[in-house]
Amino acid sequence: MNGADVRAVVMPGVRLGGVSFVWRPWIAAVTLLLAAAVFLLGCLSIGVGEFPIALPQVIATVLGGGERVDRFVVMDLRMPRALAGLVVGVALGVSGAITQSVARNPLASPDILGITGGAGMVAVFLVTVSGGAAAAVADSVGLSAAALAGGLGAGLLVYFLAWRRGIDGLRLILIGISVSAVTEAVTTWLLVTADIRDVARAQAWLIGSLDGRSWGEVRVALWCTLVLLGVVACAAFQSKPLHLGDEVAAGLGVRHSAVRAVLLLCAVLLAGVAVSAAGPVPFVALVAPQAAMRLARCPTPPLAASGLVGALLLIGADLVARTALPVTLPVGVVTAAVGGPFLVYLLVRANLRQAG
C-alpha cells in the first residue's frame, strides 16, 4: 500500500440522504470539461460533409431547433454515425479502465486480453464460411450478435484460465495475450482460405469503421451500454478498497472476488457491444484510461473520465479519417496510428521502471 492508494480511498466524503460518495473537485471539473468537449467535437463532426453545416446551426438542431433541411441532414443522416462513435468510445474507455484497474497494469485492455480478437474471429468465421449452419446463424442472429457472443466467450475463457484462488494481474495479461494470439491465428487462417469477396467484406469489418451506421444498430448498442454502465456504477462503490489489496478489502467487508468478477464481466460485455457496433477498433480501450488518469491526476483510471476520453478519441479519429486525406479511411486506421506508438511508450516506461 502506498500514499497514492491511500488517497484513492481516504478522501472527504459527502452524504445525501442514504447515499454517500467521495467528492473530488478536480476530477469532477475534468469530467465536465471532457463532456463539453465531446459534445462540441460531435457537433463539429456532424457539420462536416458534402453539405456543410455551421457549428451553431448543428448545436441548435441537436437541441431541437434548426431548419427542416438541417434537421433531416443532422438527425437522419449524420447523427447515427456520431452517436455510434460516442457509444463505442464510452464502452471501450470504461471497459479498458475496468480491466486496467482490476489487473493493476496499464497494458490490460480488451485488445491485449483477446476479447476483441474473439469477437473478430467469430464474425470472420460467419462471413467467410458460406452455407450450412454458419450461414443460418448469420442470417437469423446477425453479425453483431455473433461478434458479441465471440467477445464474451473469449473473455470468459481468459478469466477461467487465469483464475487461481483469485485473479493475478500479470497472469491475466499473459493468458490474455495467448488467447489473443490464438484468435488472430484462426482469423488469419480463415482469411487465407476464404473466397476473395468474403475476405474483402471481413477485412473492412476487422479494421473498425463507423460508416453506414443505422438508427437500429445505434439504439441496440446504446441501450446495452446504458444497462452495463448502470451495473458498473453500482459495483464501483465497492471496488475502491480493492486497490488496497484483497486482505484489506475483505477486512472492510467487501466480497472482492464477486465484485471483481462482476466488473470484469461488464468490461467484457462493454467491449463486445463496442465491437458488435463498429468492429474491433484498436487501442481506444488502451489509450483512453491512461489519458484520463493523467488528466484527472488519479492513481487509477477514473471510469467516467475514461469513457469520455474514449468517446473524444473515437469521434476525433473519425473526423480525421474523413477529412485529413482525399480518400475516406476507416476510423480504426487512425486509432491504430495513435495507439501503436502509445503502446510502445507504455512498454518502454515499464522497462525503465523495472530497471530503476
N, C-alpha and C positions, 0 to 999 in steps of 0.2 A: 504494500500500500504506500503511495506517495502523496505529496501535497496536492497534486492536481486531482487525484482520485478522490481525496477527502473533500476538496472544494466542489467536486461534481455532485456530492451527496449532501454535505452540510452547508446549506445556503439559507438565507432568510425565507421563511415560509409565509404564505398568505392563506387565510381560511375564509371561505364564503359559504356560510351555512354548514352543510355537512361535507363540503368539498374543500380540500386543502391542496396547495401546489406551491412550487418553488418559483419565486419571482426573480428573473434575471433581466434587468432593463436593457443591457446591451444586446442580448440575444433577441429580445422582443423587437428592438429597433431594427436590427439587421433583417429579421424575418419580414417586418412590414415593408422595408425598402426593397427586399427581394420580390415580394408580392407585387409592389408597384412596378418594378422593372419588368416582371413577367407580363403584366397587363399591357404596358406600353409597347414592349417588343412584339407581343402578339398582335396588337392593333397595327403596328408598323408592318408586320409580315402580311397581314390581311390586305393592307392597302397596296402592296406591290403586286404587279401583274400586267397583263396586256391592257387592262382597263384600270389605270392607276387611280387611287382614291387618296385624298389628303388625310393625314393623321387625325385632325379634328373631326372630319366627316366620319371616319371609321369609328371613333370613340362615340360620337353622337348616335350613330346607327346601332352600335352594340348596346348602348344604354336605352334604346327604344325609339330614337328619333330617326332623322335622315330621310332622304327622298326615296321614292319607290324603287328606282333603279339601283340605288345604293343598297337598299335592304335586300334586293334579290342577289346582287353580287356578293355582298358581305355574308348574309345569313345562309343563303342556299348553296353558293358555290365555294366560298373560301373558309367559312367558319369551321366546317368539319375537319379540314386539314389542320388548322391552327389548334382546335380543341384536342385533336388526336396528339399533336405534339405536346400539349400541356399534360394530358393524362398519362401518356407514355413516359414523359420526362419525370413527372412526380412519382410514378410507380417505380421506375428504375432507381431514382435517387433515394427513396425510402428503403427499397429493397437492399441497395448497397450499404446504406447506413446501418441497417439491422445486421447484415452479415459481417460487416467490419467490426461492429460493436461486440457481437457475440464471440467472434473469433479473436478479437483484440489484435487485429492485423490489418493494415491498410490495403493489403493485396487481396483480401477476401471480398469477392464480388460475384454476382451471378455469372459473369463471363468466365472468371477463373474457376469457379466451383462446378462448371459443367451444366448449369441449369439452362442457359440459353442454347448450349450445344445440344442438349437433349431435345429441346423444343424444335430446333432446326433439323435434327436428324429425323424425327417423326414426320415433320412437314415435307421434307425432301423425299422421304420414303413414299408418302402418299402421292406426291407429284410425279415421281419418276416410275413407280411401279404401276403399270396400267392393267386394268381388268381385274376380275376376281374380287376378293373381299376388300382389298385396299381401295379399289375404286368405289365400292359401295359405301365404305366408311367415309371417304372423301365427299361423296355426294350427299350423304344423309347428315353427317355431323359437321362437315366443313373443315377447311384447313386451319382456321383459327382455333377451334376447339381441340383439334388434334395436336396442334402445337402446345396449347396449354396443358394437355394431358402429358405430352412428352417432357415438358419442363418440370411438371410435378413429379413424374416418375424418376427423372434424373436427380432431383433434389432429395427425394426420399431415399434413393439408393445411396447417395453420398452421406446422408445423415445416419442411416443404419450401419454403413460400413465404418463410419468414424466414431460410432458410439462405443465407448469402453468405460462403463460406470460414469459416464459424463462425456462432455464434448471438449476436446482439447483443440485450440485454435490451429496449431501447426499441423496436427493430424488431419483436421478438417480440410485444410488447404491442399495438403499433399494428395489426399484421396480425391478431392475435387479436381485437381489437375489431371490425375489419372483417368477419372471418368470423362473429363473433357477431351482428353486425347483419344479415348476410345470412340466417343461420339463423332469427333472430327474425322477419324479414320473411316468409320462406317459411312458418314456423309460423303466423303471423297470417293469411296468405292461405288456408292450409288450414282454419283455424278458421272464417274468414268464409264460405267456400264449402261447408262440410260440413253434413251433417244435424244438427239441433239436439241429437238424442240422442247422436250421436257426439261433438259438441262438449262436452257435459256430462261425458262419460267422459274425454275428453282433458284438459279443464281440471282435473278432480280429480287426474289423474296429474301434470300440469305443476306444480301448486302444491308438491308434495312431501309425502308422508304415510307414516307407519309403521303405519297402521291396516290390519288384516286380514292381517298377515304370517303365513306358514305356516312350519313347520319345514323344508320342502323348499326354499323360497326362501332362508331364512336359511343353511342348510348350504352351498348353492352360493356365496353371497356370502362366507361365512366362509372356505371353502377357497381361493377365488380370492384373497381378501385376504391370507391367510397366505402363500401362494406368492409373491405380489408383494412382500410385506414382506420375505421372505427374500432375494429378489433385490436389493431396495433396501438391505438391511443389508450384503450383500456389496459392492455398488457404493459404499456410503457410505465405506468405508475409503479409497478412492482419490479421493473427492470433495472432501476438505478442502483440498488445495492449489489447487483451482480458485478459491477465494476470493482467492488472491493474484494471479490473472491467468493467462492461458494460457501466457505465456512462462515464468513461474516453474514452473508445473505441468509443462510439457514438460521443463524442466531437471531436475526431480525424477523424471523417468521416467514420468509419468502421461500416458496417451493421453486427453487432455482431451476430444476430440471424441467418442470412443467412450463414455467414461464419461457425458458429458452426454447423449448420445443414449439410452443405456440408462435413465438416471434419468428423462428426460422421457417415454420410452415407458411406464415403470412409473407415472408420475404420471397419464398419460392413461388407462391401464387401470384404475388405482385409482378415478379419477373416474367412469369408465364403469361399473365394478362398483357404485359407490355409487348412481349414477343408475338403473341397472337394478333395484336393490333397493328404492329408496324414491322414485324420481322426482328431478328436479333441485332438491334442497333448496338454497336460495340462501344465499350469504355465509358458510357454515361454513368452506369452504376459504380464504376471505379473512381471516376474523377469527381463527381458531384459531392459525395460525402466528405472527401478530403478538402475540397474547396470551401464547403460550408463550415467545416470545423475550423479552418483558418480565419474565415470571415467572422465567425461568431466567437472566436477565442475560447473554444471548448476543448477539454481533454478527449472527448469522444464525439463522433459525428452527431449533430442535432437532427432529429428526424424531420421536422417541418422545414428547416432551412435547407436540408439536403434535397428534399423533394422539389423545393422552389428552384434551387440551383440546377437540378436536373432538367426541369422544365425550361429554364432560361437557356441552358446549354443546347437542348434539343431544338427549341424554336429558333435560336440564333443560328445553329448549324443548318437548319432547313432554309433559312433566309439566305445564308451564304451560298448554299448549294444551288439555289435558284437564280442568284443574281451575280455571283462572282465570275462566272465563266459563260461564254456564249452557249454552251450546252448544259442543260439542267442535269445535275448529279443527284444520285440518291443521298439521303441525309447521312447514311452510315459511312460514306466515304469521308465526309468532313469530320465526324466524330472519331473515326479511326485515325485521321491525321492529327487530331488534337490529343487523343488518349494514348496513342503509341509512345510519343516522347514523354508523356507524364508517367507512364508505367516504367520507363527506363529511369526516370528521375527517382521514383519510389524505390526501385531496386538498388540504385547507387547509394541513396541515402541510407537504406537498411544495411548495406555492406559497410559503409563508413561508420555507422553507429556500432556495429559489431566489432569492427577493427579498433575503434576507440575504446 
